[in-house]
Amino acid sequence: MTRGKALLFVFPVLLAFLFRFPLLAQRPMHCDEAVHADKFGTLLEQGRYAYSTVDYHGPTLYYMALASAKIQGVVRYTDLSETTLRVVPAATGLVLVAAHFLLIPYIGFPAAFCSALLMAISPAMVFYSRYYIHETSFVLFTFGMILSVFRYARHRSAAPALSAGVCLGLMYATKETVVIAGACMAMAAVVVLCLQRVRGETRLPFTVSGKHLILGAAAAILTAVLFLSSFLSHPAGIVDSVLAYGTYFERGLGQATPHVHPWHYYLNLLLYFHEKGRPVWTEILIVALAIIGGLAAFRKGPPGISATVPRFLAVYTLFMVVIYSAIPYKVPWNLLGFFHGMILLAGVGVIRLLQMLRSPAARAAVVFVLAVAVIHLGWQAWACSFRYEADPCNPWVYGHTGKDVYTVVRELEGLARAHTSKLAMPIQIISRENLWPLPWYLRRFSGVRWVNGVFDSVPNAPVIIATPDMEAALARKFYELPPPGQRELYMNLFGRYVELRPQVELRGYVVKSLWDEYQRLEVISDPTSKKIMK
């Protein structure tokens, strides 16, 4: 390959950087992001991580965030920022795009370049590369394992066996869906090898050196054990990582979870998503090209390029689509695994489509249409990440925190400036609902107390945040229980309807004396202020 072709690969990597890194703190934290941030805070401050059999997934995300925090000199949970955390998936997303360069020997430079380009600008891939969750890193480790297996099939040496094992260990230590990806890889390999044997075609060697198998397995086990045991400081995490599959199997069946959707849910998100008066979202270009690439993989490919890899990708992706569609439990980011397979096939599809066209005019027309469609994908990637980043009209926004959370924080910061205790000001949060990510946004307020109901024995705080179902009990506690002359008037903190996330309203109450001091200091007159009192 010429140096010019290698340098050309810089273009999709640069695009990936421009879409993934700017304004990482602009979007409010999702509930899941905030929970992961809290989990990471324990690792940051105490150097301790304990795997949970119920939630949070594996620790690789947290250890990568630890590196990000150390580089930036952050040592306390309260000093963490959205950027410190989200730079981790942004960086793994960038590496994921660059890794397509390693695919060149197996599908050719043009197809690998097209796949990298589509990966760089895919709205779904861009959006979740700016999300502090496990999915992007899981896709990266999965791709690393696939590339390692491809290389081993060609060279049968220790290095790719070792790298395959490390990647498999990282997959296991990242997310429990490793069993789905691993099973689909194994089934796809068997199907492709059997098919090629039946057709009498040249096929990948199906035997593996015993030494290499032991090396890969040892690397996988050691990698997973080190992470899941918090580098041997919490050995129980190893056993818990196995027991956790009971929880996730039950959840996958749609039991005890609100995240149950029909089989076509993921395809709806990818093919067509639209709310009246808002943009039309679609990644149908990638899906259509993936179908072309998948079908073409079972025909004779261009000279010098084996059909085995595209066939493997086609079967692997098909298995992934079928399994993920069949599982009742669905959240949007879970589609990234099989969608990456589609992107790889789409790169193949672009080249095969152009090869099928004999007329230069027809090729020029197709190139023009593809260019327009790619530009539209890029616009969607920008719009979903920088304009509609928290808007439910965006298909990738799921139960997301609204920007009203900034109003809540701004008002509480203003009250803290007016209170004698500053950030130690007593605050009560009263709700029976899950109010994440509010704990993340209130992490600097040391006087916050969380209660799940209105109790007569608990003294009223000067500031109270509550859900509407608590209002009647609060009114009784404010104005009926205290004797005459001891009742303190509470003012409404928010002058309008405030929503933490869709259908989760918050109401605020503040004692009049503190409200008057707040007004006197005219803190409320500066709604753009982001300064926090120390």
N, C-alpha and C positions, 0 to 999 in steps of 0.2 A: 504494500500500500504506500502511496506517495505521501510526502510530508504535507502537500496541499490538502489531500483528503483528511488527514489527521487534524489539521488546523480547522477544516470546515466543521468538524464536530464541536468546535468551541461555540458555534452559533446557538444550537439548542441549549447548551449548558448556560450560556449567557442569558438566554430567554428565561430559563428556569430560575436563575438568580433574580432577575428583575421582577418576576411574578411572585416569588416566594419570600423575599427578605424585607421589602419596604413595609413600613407602618404595621409591624406585627402586633403592636399594642392597641390598634384602632378598634378591633372587634371586641365586644364584651366577652368575658370568659364563659364558656359553656359549663353547665353543671359538672360534666365528667372531667373537664380540664381542671376545674377548681378542686375536685376530689383528688385527682392525681397530684396536684400541686401540694395539697395538704399532706398526702402520703409521702411525697418527696421531702417536705419540710422536716419530717422526723429523721430521714436519712441525712439531710444537710446538717442539722443541728446536733444530732445524737450519734450519727454514724451507724444507725441501726435500721435494718429493713426486715420485716417479717411477712412472708408470703401469706396471703389470705385465700381460704378455700371458697370464699363467697364473691369477692369483688377485686377490682384493681388490676388483675392480670399480672404479668411478670415484671421483673425489676429492671430490664435493660433500659427502658425509657428513663427511669429515675437515675440510673448510674450515668447515662449520657448527659442528663440535666445537671448532675453533680459536676461533671467536667465543665459544662457551660458556666455554672455558678463560680467554680474555682477560678476559671480564667478571668471572670469579671470581678473577682474579689468579694463575692457575696457569701456571707457565712451565716446569716440569720433568715429565718422564714419570712419575717416581717419586711425584709429588704428585697425580697424577690420581686421581679416584675414580669409582666406578660412576655416581654421581649426575651428575657433570660430563659424562660421556659420554651417559648415557641421557636426559638432559634434552633432547637434540637430537631423537630420534624422538618423545619425548613432546610437544614443542612443535610439530613438524610434524604429528603426529596431531591436535593441538588445532586448528591452522590448517585442516587437512583437513575437520574437522567444520564449522567456521565457514564454509568456502568453499561449502557447500551453499546458503547464503543467495543466492549469485550464480546459482543454478539456478532461482530463483523465476520469472523471466520466461519460462522455457521449459517448465516442467511445472506451474507454479502453486505458491502458497504451501503448501497442505496437503501436497502430495506432497513438496516440498522439505523441509518441516519433518519429515515422517515419515522421510525418508531420513537426515536429519541425526541424528535421535533413534536410529535403528537403527545408524548409524555410531558414535555415541557409546558404545553399550553392547554392540556385537558383541564376543563373547569373543575371537575371532581378531584383530580390529582393535585391541582394547585390549591384548592380550598382546604383539603385535609393535610396538605404539607405545611399549613399554617395553623394547625390544630394540635394542642398538646395532648395527643392520645397515641396509642401504640401502633396504629394501622400502617403508617408510612414506613416506619422502621421494620415492621413485620414483612411488608412487601419487598423491601430492600434485601433482607436476609433470605427470603424465599428465592428471589432472583439470583442472589449469590450462590445458593445451593444448586439451582438449575444450571447456571453457568459452569459451576465446578463439575457437575456430572457430565455436561457436554464435553468439557475438556478431558475428563478422565476417560470418556468413551473413545477419544482420539489418541490419547497418549499413554493411558494406563500407568501413570506414575504416582509417586507418593504425595506430591504437592497438591494436586486437585482432590485427592482422597481426603487429605487433611483439611483443606479449605471447605469441602462439602460437609465434613463432620462438624467443623466449627460453626458453619452457617446453620446446620440443623440444630445444634445446641442453642444457638442464639434464637432461632425460631421458637423452640420449646420454652426458653426463658423469657419470651416476649408475650406470647398469647396462646391460649389453649386451642385455637383454631388450627394449630400445627397439625392436628390429627386429620383435618379435612384436606389441607394442602398436601401433606405427606401421602395420604391414601390416593388422592387424585394423581399425583406424580407416579406412584407405583402402578396404578391401573393403566395409566396412559402408556407407560413404558412397555407393559405386557401386551397391550392391544397393538401398539405400533410394531413391536418385534414379531408378534404372531402374524400380523398382516403382511409384513415384508417377507416372512418365511413362506407364507402361502403363495405370494406373488412371485417368489423366486428372485427377489431383488437383493442388492447388497444391503446388509443390515449392520447395526451397531453390535459389537461383541456383547453377549449377554452374560459372560463369565466375569467374575471379579477376583482379583488376587486375594487370597486369604489374608496375607499381611496387610494389604491396603484396606481390606474390610475391617480388620481389627483396629488399624490406625484411625480410620474414619469414625468408627463406633466409639473408640476411646476419646477422641477429640470432642465428639458430640456430648458424651456423658460428662466429661470433665468440664466443658464449657457450661452446660446446664447446671451442674451441681454447684459450681463456684458462684454463679449468679443467684440461683434459687436459695442457697444457704447463706446468702449475704457474705460470701467468701469465707465459709465455714464457721461463721459466728452464730448462725441460726440453722443447725442441721435439720430441724423439724420441717423446714420449708421444702425439703426434698420430698418427704412423704406427703406433705400437704398438696404439693403440685400434682400428685396422682389422685388424691382424694377429691380434689377440686372438680374433677370431671363428672362426679355425681351431680354437683350443682349445675354445671354448665349443660349437661345432658338434659336435665329437667327444664332448664330455661330454654334450651334450644327447641324443646317440644312445645313451647308456648305456655308453660305452666308458671303461675305466680309472676307474670310479667305483663306490662301493658304494651310491649313492643311486638305485637302480633299483626302481621300483614299478609295479604294474599300472595300467591306464588309469583305473580307478575309485578310485584312492587318495585323491584330493582330495575326491571326493563322499562317500567313507566318513567322512572327518574331519568334514565339514560336517553330514552327515545323522544319523549315529549312531556314537558311540564310547563303549565301556563295558568296564570290567574288573570282575570279580566283587567285590562288596563296596565298590565305589567309585561315585562319581556317574556318572549318565548325561549325556553331553555331546552337545548337538545344536543346530544353528542352522537346523533345518528350517523354522522360521517364515519366515526371510528367503528361503530357497530357494523355498518355496511361494508367497510373495507376489511374488517375482521372476517366477515362471512366470505368475502371474495378470497382472502388469503387462506382461510381454512379449507375451502373447497379446492383451490388451486394446489394446495399442498399434496393432494392425492393424485395429482398429475405430474408428469415428468417436469422437473425444474430446469432452470438454465444451466449451461455447462459449468462445472466447477463448484456448484452449490448442491449439497445433499438435500434431498426432500425429507430426510428423517427428522430433522429438527422442527421444521414447520408442521409436520404431521404430529409430532409429540405435542407441540404447543396447541394445535387444534384440538386434539383429544383431551389433553389436560384441561384446557379452558372450558370445553364442553362439559366435562365432568363437574368442574367447579360451578358453572352456571346452574346445572341441574340440581346439585346438592344444596347450594345456597338458596335457590328458589324454592326447594321442597321444605326447607327448615322454616317452621312458622315464625320463629323469632327473627326479626329483621330490624336493623338500624342502617342508615345510609352508608356509613363508612365501611361496613363489612363487604361491600361490593368491590372495594379496591383490589382485592386479591385476584378475582377473576377478570376484572376490567383491565388490569395490567396485561393479562394474557391476551385480551382482545387488542390492546394497543400493539403488542408484539406482532400479532397476526395482521393488524392493519398496515404495518410497515411492509410486510410481505405482500399484502393485497394491493398496495399502491403500485409496486413494481410489476406484479403479475398483470394487473389491469392495463398498464401501459404496454407491456409486451404483447398482449392480445390484440392491440390495435395496430393495424398495418399502415394506415393512412397517417402521414405527418399532420394533416389538418385535424384529424380526429384526436390525435395525441395532444396537439396544442389546445384544442377545446377542452379536453379532460383536465389538462394541467391548469388551465384558467379556472375551471369550476372548482378544482381541488384547492387552488390558491385562495379563492374567495371564501370557501368553506373553512379553511384553516384560519383566515383572518377573523371570521365570525367566531370560531372557537376561542381565539385569543381575546376577542372582545368580551365574550362570556366569562372567561377566566378573570379578566380585570373587573368586570361588573360584579361577579359573585363574591370577589374578595375585597373590593375597595368601595363599592357603592351600595350593594345590597347584602353586605356581609352579615347582617343580623335580621334581615327581612324575611318573613315566612314565604314570600313569593319566590325565594331562592330555593331550589330543590335540595340543596345540601345543608340548609338551615333546618335543624330538627330539634324541636323543644328547646329552642335557643333563648338565652338570656337577652332581654331587650335593653335598649339604651337608657331606659328609666333607672336602671341600677346606678348610673352615674348621678342622677338626681338625688337618690337616696344617700349616696356617699357624700355628695357635695353639701347637702343640708346637715348631715351629721358632723362633717368637718367644721361647718360654720358654727354649729351649736357648741362644739368642743372648744372653739376659740373663745366663746363667750362664757364657758363654764370654768369655775376655779380649778377643776381637776384636769382640764385639757383632755388629752386622749384617754385618761382614766375615768372620764365622765361615766356614771352609771347608765347603762342602756339595757332595756329588757326587750328580747325578741320573743314574741308569744305566737306560737303556731303549732298545729299538729301536722302540717305539711312539710315536705322536703324543701327547704329554702336555699339549698345550694344554687348558685355560688356565693350567696351572701356572706358566709363565713370567710371566704377569701377576701372579699372587699372590706370586711371589718377586721381584718387580721391585726391592724395597728391599734385598735381600740381595746385597751386592756380591761375595761369595765363592762364588757358585754356579758350578759347572762341569758341563756337560752332556756325557756320553759315551754311545756306543751299544753298549758292551760292557764286560766286566770284563777289564782288561789288567794283566798282572803288572808292567809298567814304570811304571804310574801309581800313585803313593802313595795309600794309603787316606786319605780325609777322616774327621774325627771324626764326621761325620753323613752318612749315605748314604740316599737314597730310591731304591728300585728296584722294577721289576716282578717278579712271581714267577719268571719264566723265568731271572732272573739269580741266584737264591738259591744254587743249587748251586755255581756258579763263585765267588760271594762267600765261601761257607763254606770252600772250598778256599783262597782267598787269605787269609782271616782266620786260619785255624788249621793249615793244612798247609804253606804256603810259609815263614812266618817260623820261624827257628830257635827251639828251646826257650828260654824266658826272655824272648823278644822278642814274644811273642804277647799282644795286648791284647784283652780280652774285649769283645764288642759285645752290647749289650742291644737287645731289640725296643722300638722307639720307640712303636708303637701297641699298645694293649692289646686291640684287637679288629680285625675285618675292616674295611678302609678302601678305599673305591672312589672313584676320580676321577670316572668316569662309568660307565654300565652296562657291565659285563664288563671294566673296566680297573682292576685292583686295584693298590694301592700298598703297599709294605712299607718300614718305616723301621728303621734301625740306628744306634745311637749308642754311642760308646766309654763304658765303665763309669765312667771318671773324670769325664767331663762329665755323665753321667747322675746320678751321686751328687751332684755340685754342684747340678745342676738340682733334685734332690729336696730338697737341704738348703735351698735358697732358697724351697722350697714354691711355686714358680711354678705347678706343675700343679694346685695346690689352688684356683686361681681360673680356672675354664674360661670365664668370661664376659668376661675381660679382653680389651680390644681395643687396649691401649696398645702402641706399638712403640718400642723403644729407638732413640735417635738417635745 
